[in-house]
Amino acid sequence: MAAVISLGGSFIFDKKKDTSLLFNELKKINEKFLVITGGGPIARDYINFAREFNLTEKDLHTVGIKCTHINAWVMSKTFKTDYTDEDPRKIKINKKITLTGGFLPGWTTDTCAAYAAVSTRSKIIFNMSKEFGVYDKDPRKFDNVKLLKEISFDKLYTLTKGKRVPGMNFIFDPLAAKICKKNGIEVIVTSDIEDIKRYLENKKINGTVIKDH
């Protein structure tokens, strides 16, 4: 069994020091990790670039997927870890840390993380984000927001209205949430890398726990 980490592309690009700390900490923890990287700004820029050449929507998704794998490969070389481009539904973890990216057009890396958690029999996904956790409202639009320390998958689905929409309330993909709910997988949404160790040691975390109640 391994713990799965969905590492946001924006986290990698905006929090380079924290990214380094993250991989250093993972090497100290007595657990195997599968880290799935997002595309971040490089994916958005490349998709916009490709759109100017009138690529199809499927091809634009593929551009984004390839960017996630560039990030995963660079991280694997930087931090001397394993890298794979396997189907997350069949992935096996043999090394201490394995990195990968997206897989199919239409799947977010959160969805890949959910399928990977099922295939590796992991019961936890750490969603490392720029944000502290899940809020009851989008803090970019509202001042009186509340950080939710624990939330059900159904409530999360209600907040996102079941759609892939930009913004703070869309913090974990609805399809990924359905997969996690069906398979009894908990999700930790946090920007605090110490929350990984805290959770694995059954200590209180600073982010949000998403699970069935």
C-alpha positions in Angstrom: 0.0 0.0 0.0 1.1 3.6 -0.7 -0.1 7.0 0.2 -1.1 9.1 -2.8 -0.3 12.8 -3.2 -2.0 15.0 -5.8 0.5 17.8 -6.1 -1.0 20.9 -7.7 1.1 22.4 -10.5 0.6 25.9 -9.0 2.0 24.6 -5.7 5.1 23.4 -7.6 5.6 26.7 -9.4 4.5 29.1 -6.6 6.0 27.3 -3.6 9.4 26.0 -4.9 10.9 26.0 -1.4 7.9 24.1 0.0 8.1 21.6 -2.8 11.8 20.9 -1.9 10.8 20.5 1.7 8.0 18.2 0.8 10.2 15.7 -1.0 12.8 15.9 1.7 10.1 15.1 4.3 8.6 12.3 2.3 12.0 10.5 2.2 12.0 10.5 6.1 8.5 9.0 6.5 8.2 5.3 6.7 5.7 5.0 3.8 5.8 4.7 0.1 4.3 7.6 -1.9 2.9 8.0 -5.3 3.0 11.7 -6.3 0.8 12.9 -9.2 1.7 16.3 -10.5 -0.6 18.9 -12.0 0.2 21.1 -15.0 0.1 24.5 -13.4 0.9 27.7 -15.3 3.0 25.9 -17.9 0.0 23.8 -18.9 -2.3 26.8 -19.2 0.2 28.7 -21.3 0.8 25.8 -23.6 -2.9 25.1 -24.0 -3.5 28.7 -24.9 -0.5 28.5 -27.4 -1.9 25.3 -28.9 -5.4 26.8 -29.1 -4.0 29.5 -31.5 -3.3 26.7 -33.9 -6.9 25.5 -33.8 -6.2 22.1 -32.1 -9.2 20.1 -31.1 -10.4 20.0 -27.4 -9.1 16.5 -27.1 -5.7 17.6 -28.4 -5.7 20.5 -26.0 -6.4 18.1 -23.1 -3.4 16.0 -24.4 -1.2 19.1 -24.3 -2.1 19.6 -20.7 -1.4 15.9 -19.9 2.0 16.1 -21.5 2.8 19.2 -19.3 1.9 17.3 -16.2 4.4 14.6 -17.2 7.1 17.3 -17.9 6.6 18.5 -14.3 6.7 14.9 -12.9 9.8 14.0 -14.9 11.6 17.2 -13.8 10.6 16.6 -10.2 11.9 13.0 -10.4 15.2 14.1 -11.7 15.5 16.9 -9.2 14.7 14.8 -6.2 16.1 11.5 -7.4 12.9 9.5 -7.4 11.2 7.1 -9.7 9.0 8.2 -12.6 6.3 6.3 -14.6 3.7 7.1 -17.2 1.6 4.0 -16.4 -2.2 3.8 -16.4 -3.1 4.9 -12.8 -5.7 2.2 -12.7 -2.9 -0.4 -13.0 0.0 1.4 -11.4 2.3 -0.4 -8.9 4.6 1.3 -6.5 7.9 -0.4 -5.9 10.2 2.6 -5.0 10.0 4.9 -2.0 8.6 7.8 -4.1 7.2 7.5 -7.6 6.1 10.5 -9.7 3.6 10.5 -12.6 1.2 12.9 -14.3 -2.1 12.8 -16.1 -3.3 10.0 -18.3 -6.5 10.4 -20.4 -8.1 13.5 -21.9 -11.0 14.6 -19.7 -9.4 13.3 -16.5 -7.9 15.7 -14.1 -4.8 14.7 -12.1 -7.2 14.5 -9.1 -9.1 11.8 -11.0 -5.8 10.0 -11.7 -4.9 10.2 -8.0 -8.3 8.6 -7.1 -7.8 5.7 -9.5 -4.2 5.3 -8.4 -5.4 5.1 -4.7 -7.8 2.3 -5.7 -5.1 0.4 -7.6 -2.5 0.8 -4.8 -5.1 0.1 -2.1 -4.4 3.4 -0.5 -7.0 4.8 1.8 -5.7 8.4 1.8 -5.0 11.1 -0.8 -3.2 14.3 0.2 -4.2 17.1 -2.1 -1.4 19.6 -1.8 -2.8 23.0 -2.9 -1.9 26.7 -2.7 -4.9 27.0 -0.4 -5.2 26.1 3.3 -8.2 23.8 2.7 -11.8 23.9 1.6 -13.9 27.0 2.3 -17.6 27.4 2.5 -17.5 30.1 -0.1 -15.0 31.4 -2.6 -12.6 33.8 -0.7 -11.8 35.6 -3.9 -15.4 36.8 -3.9 -16.4 36.9 -0.2 -14.7 38.2 2.9 -16.7 36.2 5.5 -15.4 32.8 4.5 -15.0 29.9 6.8 -12.4 27.1 6.6 -14.1 23.8 6.8 -12.1 21.4 9.0 -14.1 18.4 7.9 -16.6 17.9 5.0 -18.4 15.0 3.4 -18.1 14.2 -0.3 -21.7 15.0 -0.8 -21.3 18.5 0.7 -18.2 19.0 -1.4 -20.2 18.1 -4.5 -22.9 20.6 -3.5 -20.3 23.4 -3.1 -18.9 22.7 -6.6 -22.4 22.1 -8.0 -21.0 19.0 -9.6 -19.1 21.0 -12.2 -15.4 21.6 -12.9 -15.3 25.3 -12.2 -12.4 27.6 -11.4 -12.0 29.1 -8.0 -11.5 28.1 -4.4 -14.6 26.0 -4.0 -13.4 23.7 -6.8 -10.6 22.2 -4.7 -11.1 18.6 -5.6 -12.5 17.2 -8.8 -16.1 15.9 -8.5 -15.4 12.7 -10.4 -12.4 12.0 -8.2 -14.6 12.6 -5.2 -17.1 10.0 -6.4 -14.4 7.5 -6.8 -13.0 8.2 -3.4 -16.5 8.0 -1.8 -17.2 4.7 -3.5 -13.9 3.1 -2.3 -13.7 4.6 1.2 -10.8 6.8 0.5 -10.2 10.0 2.6 -8.8 13.2 1.1 -6.8 15.8 2.9 -6.7 19.3 1.3 -3.9 21.4 2.6 -1.0 23.6 1.8 0.9 22.6 5.0 3.4 19.8 4.1 3.5 18.8 7.8 -0.1 17.7 7.6 1.1 14.6 5.8 3.1 13.4 8.8 0.5 14.6 11.2 -2.3 12.6 9.5 -0.1 9.4 9.3 0.6 9.8 13.0 -3.1 10.2 13.8 -2.6 13.8 14.9 -4.8 16.9 14.2 -4.1 18.5 10.8 -4.4 22.2 9.8 -6.2 21.5 6.5 -9.5 20.0 5.6 -10.5 16.3 5.8 -13.0 15.1 3.1 -14.7 11.8 4.0 -18.1 10.2 4.4 -19.7 10.9 7.8 
